[in-house]
Amino acid sequence: MYLGLVMADRRSILQEILENEAQIKMRRRDPVYAKIMHNLDKLENRRFGSVTVNVPSHDDPEKVVEVRCNSPEMREIISKYKEMRAEFDDRMGELLARNARLQKQLFK
C-alpha cells in the first residue's frame, strides 16, 4: 500500500515537472517576448547609422514611432521594454525555481 502511494506521488510530481517544462518552452518561444527582446536589442545596440530609429511603440505594437538616439524619449522606451522583459523573466524564474523544487522532491 505504501509503495503504491509513493509511486502515485512520484508520478504526479513527474507530471507537474513535464507541465512546467512545457510552460517554460512556450514562454521562451512566445512571439511577444521575442519582439520585446528584438526591439530592446535594436535600441540598445545602435552604433552606426541614422540619428533616428523606427521602433514599435511599447504601448501599441502596431504603431511605429521614430525617436532620436540618446533622447529622453529613447531612454523612456528602452526602460519600458526593460520592464516588459523583467516581467517575462520574473515569471520564467518562478517556473524554473518550481521545476527545481519538484526535481529535488522527486529525487530525494
C-alpha positions in Angstrom: 0.0 0.0 0.0 2.8 2.5 0.9 4.7 1.7 -2.3 1.6 2.5 -4.3 1.3 5.9 -2.6 4.9 6.6 -3.3 4.6 5.7 -6.9 1.5 7.8 -7.3 3.2 10.8 -5.7 6.2 10.4 -7.9 4.0 10.1 -11.0 2.1 13.3 -10.1 5.4 15.2 -9.4 6.8 14.0 -12.7 3.6 15.1 -14.5 4.0 18.6 -12.9 7.6 18.7 -14.0 6.6 17.9 -17.5 3.8 20.6 -17.5 6.3 23.1 -16.1 8.8 22.2 -18.9 6.0 22.8 -21.5 5.2 26.2 -20.0 8.9 27.2 -19.9 9.3 26.1 -23.6 6.1 28.0 -24.5 7.4 31.2 -22.7 10.8 31.0 -24.4 9.1 30.8 -27.8 6.4 33.5 -27.1 6.3 35.9 -30.0 5.7 38.8 -27.7 8.8 38.0 -25.7 10.8 37.6 -29.0 9.6 41.0 -30.2 10.5 42.6 -26.9 14.0 41.2 -27.0 14.4 42.1 -30.7 13.3 45.7 -30.1 15.4 46.1 -27.0 18.4 44.7 -28.7 17.8 47.1 -31.7 17.6 50.1 -29.4 20.5 49.3 -27.0 23.0 48.2 -29.6 22.7 51.0 -32.1 26.2 52.1 -33.0 26.1 53.4 -36.6 23.6 54.9 -39.0 20.9 57.5 -38.7 20.3 59.7 -35.8 16.8 58.4 -35.5 15.4 54.9 -35.2 12.0 53.5 -36.0 10.7 51.1 -33.4 7.3 49.7 -32.5 5.8 51.7 -29.6 5.9 50.0 -26.2 2.2 50.9 -25.7 0.8 49.8 -29.1 3.0 47.4 -31.0 1.1 48.2 -34.2 2.2 51.8 -34.1 5.8 52.6 -35.1 7.5 55.6 -33.6 10.5 57.5 -34.8 12.8 58.7 -32.0 16.2 60.3 -31.9 19.0 58.3 -30.5 20.1 59.3 -27.0 16.9 61.3 -26.4 14.8 61.2 -23.3 12.0 59.5 -25.4 14.5 56.8 -26.4 15.6 56.2 -22.8 11.9 56.0 -21.8 11.1 53.5 -24.5 14.2 51.4 -23.5 13.1 51.5 -19.8 9.6 50.4 -20.8 10.9 47.5 -22.8 13.2 46.5 -19.9 10.2 46.5 -17.6 8.3 44.3 -20.0 11.3 41.9 -20.3 11.6 41.8 -16.5 8.0 40.7 -16.2 8.7 37.8 -18.5 12.0 37.0 -16.8 10.3 37.0 -13.3 7.7 34.5 -14.5 10.4 32.4 -16.1 12.4 32.4 -12.9 9.3 31.3 -10.9 8.8 28.4 -13.3 12.4 27.4 -13.2 12.5 27.6 -9.4 9.3 25.5 -9.1 10.8 22.9 -11.5 14.0 22.7 -9.4 11.9 22.2 -6.2 9.9 19.5 -7.9 13.0 17.7 -9.2 14.6 17.9 -5.7 11.4 16.4 -4.2 11.3 13.7 -6.9 14.9 12.6 -6.5 15.3 12.9 -2.7 
